[in-house]
């Protein structure tokens, strides 16, 4: 039994790594036999790992297509970033209180790597990174956040936040290659977070993390051209009706359609 659990954990970690890196993009079909061959194990531990990832929301199973990497909808992205804001803001404050010199040094090394990635990509704010540089950027960014999350003493919170990180990358990675501008923006945000942690200022670290995640949410929603305050079909102008909260607008919609006639 112990061997089976160990193999299942190995398959689970392998799949999570492929999801985080974008190697398994949204709508990708997962082949249990192929993964089992790659890992040199039977299909049983792979199946257990897949079940775990389905339960955690990374994968979905359909009768016709089998196991697919889940595609996030705009509403999912909004919820994920809002949850990340709460959890990672708390983690940044905890890091400012608890993180020691060695860990801060590792964090600083990750921050300092970002300008090098930008310089290697060339000039121009909207210049896309090469595939290798994009992979390194995502890895450095993820490591920075995970270093902060590991200071949270509540392991369940840390695990949930780690899942949020991978899910938001699962949405972001295949949609658009990051540009030099995005690298620069992330670098500036990470520097501010690091400054709050170095100064052991929980409030500053928390505020900097909140600002960083809100900016990330805005970038993510651009890819959907989605207004989080808007509901499907509602007017995009500055009218009185457009200013209504989504739940109120949804109830008003039949009457508004009558007004248009």
C-alpha positions in Angstrom: 0.0 0.0 0.0 2.8 2.4 0.9 4.4 1.9 -2.6 1.1 2.6 -4.3 0.6 5.8 -2.4 4.2 6.9 -3.2 3.7 6.2 -6.9 0.4 8.1 -6.8 2.1 11.1 -5.2 4.8 10.9 -7.9 2.2 11.0 -10.7 0.3 13.8 -8.9 3.4 16.0 -8.7 4.3 15.3 -12.3 0.9 16.3 -13.5 0.8 19.4 -11.3 4.2 20.4 -12.7 2.9 20.1 -16.2 -0.2 22.1 -15.4 1.9 24.9 -13.8 4.3 25.1 -16.7 1.6 25.2 -19.4 2.8 21.9 -20.8 -0.8 20.7 -20.3 -2.9 23.6 -21.6 -6.7 24.0 -21.2 -8.8 21.5 -23.1 -5.7 19.1 -23.4 -6.8 15.5 -23.3 -5.0 13.5 -20.6 -3.8 10.0 -21.5 -3.4 7.8 -18.5 -1.6 5.1 -20.4 0.9 7.6 -21.9 1.6 9.1 -18.5 2.0 5.7 -16.9 4.5 4.7 -19.6 6.4 8.0 -19.1 6.7 7.4 -15.4 7.3 3.7 -15.6 4.4 2.7 -13.4 1.0 1.0 -13.8 -2.2 2.9 -14.5 -3.5 2.5 -11.0 -1.4 5.2 -9.3 -1.9 7.5 -12.3 -5.7 7.0 -12.0 -5.5 7.9 -8.3 -3.6 11.1 -9.1 -6.1 12.1 -11.8 -9.0 11.6 -9.4 -7.2 13.9 -7.0 -6.7 16.6 -9.6 -10.4 16.3 -10.7 -11.5 16.8 -7.1 -9.2 19.8 -6.8 -10.6 21.4 -9.9 -7.7 21.2 -12.2 -9.1 18.5 -14.5 -12.6 17.5 -15.6 -14.0 14.2 -16.9 -16.6 14.0 -19.7 -18.3 11.0 -21.2 -17.2 11.7 -24.8 -13.7 13.1 -24.4 -12.5 11.6 -21.3 -10.2 13.5 -18.9 -9.5 17.1 -19.9 -7.6 20.0 -18.5 -10.3 22.4 -17.2 -10.8 25.6 -19.0 -11.5 28.5 -16.7 -14.3 31.0 -17.4 -14.0 34.7 -16.6 -16.1 34.3 -13.4 -13.7 31.6 -12.3 -10.7 33.9 -12.8 -12.3 36.7 -10.8 -13.0 34.4 -7.9 -9.5 32.9 -8.0 -7.8 36.2 -7.9 -10.1 37.5 -5.1 -9.3 34.4 -3.1 -5.5 34.8 -3.8 -5.7 38.4 -2.6 -7.1 37.3 0.7 -4.7 34.4 1.3 -1.5 35.8 -0.2 -2.0 39.2 1.5 -2.1 37.3 4.8 1.0 35.3 3.7 3.0 38.4 2.8 2.2 39.9 6.2 3.3 36.7 7.9 6.5 36.6 5.9 7.3 40.2 7.0 7.0 39.0 10.6 8.6 35.6 10.4 11.0 35.3 7.4 14.7 35.0 8.2 17.7 36.4 6.5 18.4 33.3 4.4 14.9 33.1 3.0 14.9 36.8 2.3 18.1 36.3 0.4 16.5 33.6 -1.7 13.5 35.9 -2.3 15.8 38.7 -3.4 17.6 36.4 -5.8 14.3 35.6 -7.5 13.4 39.3 -7.7 16.8 40.1 -9.2 16.4 37.5 -11.9 13.4 39.2 -13.5 15.3 42.2 -15.1 17.8 39.7 -16.6 14.8 37.9 -18.3 13.5 41.2 -19.6 16.9 42.2 -21.0 17.4 38.9 -22.7 14.1 39.3 -24.5 15.2 42.5 -26.2 13.6 46.0 -26.4 10.1 47.2 -26.6 7.4 46.9 -24.0 5.1 44.6 -26.0 7.9 42.4 -27.3 6.9 38.8 -26.4 9.3 36.5 -24.6 10.7 33.5 -26.3 9.3 30.1 -25.1 12.4 29.5 -23.0 12.3 32.9 -21.4 8.5 32.7 -20.8 9.0 29.3 -19.0 11.7 30.9 -16.8 9.6 33.9 -16.1 6.6 31.7 -14.9 9.0 29.6 -12.9 10.6 32.6 -11.1 7.2 34.2 -10.5 5.7 31.0 -9.1 8.8 30.4 -6.9 8.6 33.9 -5.5 5.0 33.4 -4.4 5.5 29.9 -3.0 8.5 31.1 -0.9 6.1 33.6 0.7 3.3 31.1 1.1 5.6 28.6 2.9 5.9 31.0 5.9 2.2 30.5 6.6 2.0 28.1 9.6 -1.5 26.9 8.5 -0.5 24.2 6.0 -4.1 23.9 4.7 -4.1 27.6 3.8 -0.7 27.2 2.1 -2.0 24.2 0.0 -5.1 26.0 -1.1 -3.1 29.1 -2.1 -0.7 26.9 -4.0 -3.7 25.5 -5.9 -4.9 29.0 -6.7 -1.5 29.9 -8.1 -1.5 26.9 -10.5 -5.1 27.5 -11.6 -4.4 31.1 -12.4 -1.3 30.1 -14.4 -3.3 27.4 -16.1 -5.5 30.2 -17.4 -2.8 32.7 -18.2 0.0 30.6 -19.7 -1.5 29.3 -23.0 -3.5 32.5 -23.7 -0.7 34.9 -24.4 3.0 34.8 -24.1 4.2 37.4 -21.5 5.8 40.5 -22.8 8.7 42.6 -21.6 6.1 45.1 -20.1 4.5 42.3 -18.0 7.9 41.2 -16.8 8.7 44.8 -15.8 5.4 45.2 -14.0 5.9 42.0 -12.1 9.4 43.0 -11.2 8.2 46.3 -9.8 5.5 44.6 -7.7 7.8 42.0 -6.4 10.3 44.6 -5.3 7.7 46.4 -3.3 6.6 43.2 -1.6 10.2 42.3 -0.9 10.8 45.8 0.6 7.9 45.3 3.0 9.2 41.9 4.0 12.8 43.1 4.5 11.7 46.0 6.7 9.5 43.6 8.7 6.5 45.7 7.9 3.5 43.4 7.6 1.1 46.2 6.5 3.3 47.3 3.7 4.0 43.7 2.5 0.2 43.0 2.6 -0.7 46.1 0.7 2.0 45.5 -1.9 0.8 41.9 -2.5 -2.8 43.1 -2.8 -1.8 45.6 -5.5 0.2 43.0 -7.3 -2.7 40.5 -7.4 -5.2 43.1 -8.4 -3.0 44.1 -11.3 -2.6 40.4 -12.3 -6.4 40.1 -12.3 -6.8 43.1 -14.6 -4.3 41.6 -17.0 -6.0 38.2 -17.0 -9.4 39.7 -17.6 -8.1 41.6 -20.6 -7.6 38.3 -22.4 -11.3 37.7 -22.0 -12.2 41.3 -22.8 -14.4 40.9 -19.8 -15.8 43.6 -17.4 -16.2 42.0 -14.0 -19.0 44.5 -13.2 -20.9 43.6 -16.3 -23.4 40.8 -16.9 -24.0 39.3 -20.4 -26.1 41.6 -22.6 -26.0 44.6 -20.3 -25.2 48.0 -21.8 -21.5 49.0 -21.7 -22.2 52.8 -21.7 -22.4 55.0 -18.7 -26.2 54.9 -18.5 -28.2 54.5 -15.3 -29.0 50.9 -16.2 -25.3 50.1 -16.8 -24.5 51.3 -13.3 -26.8 48.7 -11.6 -25.2 45.8 -9.7 -25.2 42.6 -11.8 -27.8 40.8 -9.6 -30.2 43.8 -9.7 -29.7 44.2 -13.5 -30.5 40.5 -14.0 -33.8 41.0 -12.3 -34.5 44.2 -14.2 -33.6 42.8 -17.6 -37.2 41.8 -18.7 -38.5 45.3 -17.9 -35.5 46.9 -19.7 -36.2 44.8 -22.8 -39.8 46.1 -22.8 -38.4 49.7 -22.6 -36.4 49.2 -25.7 -39.4 48.2 -27.8 
